[in-house]
C-alpha cells in the first residue's frame, strides 16, 4: 500500500515526458496529463461508493 502513491506519480510523469518526447507541445502534454489525472481522481471517487457501508463483524470473517 505504501508504494502506490509514488507509482502513480511516476506513471503520470512518464506520460507527460513521453508526450514531450513525441514532439507534443508543452501545453498539449500538460493538458492531456491533467485530464488523465482528473479522470483517475473521478474513477477513485466513484470506486469509493463500491465499498461496503459497514465493516463486517469479526465473527463473520474467516481466518
Residue pairs with C-beta under 8 A, 6 or more apart in sequence:
8 40
12 33
12 36
12 37
15 32
15 33
15 36
16 29
16 30
16 33
19 28
19 29
19 32
19 33
20 26
20 29
24 32
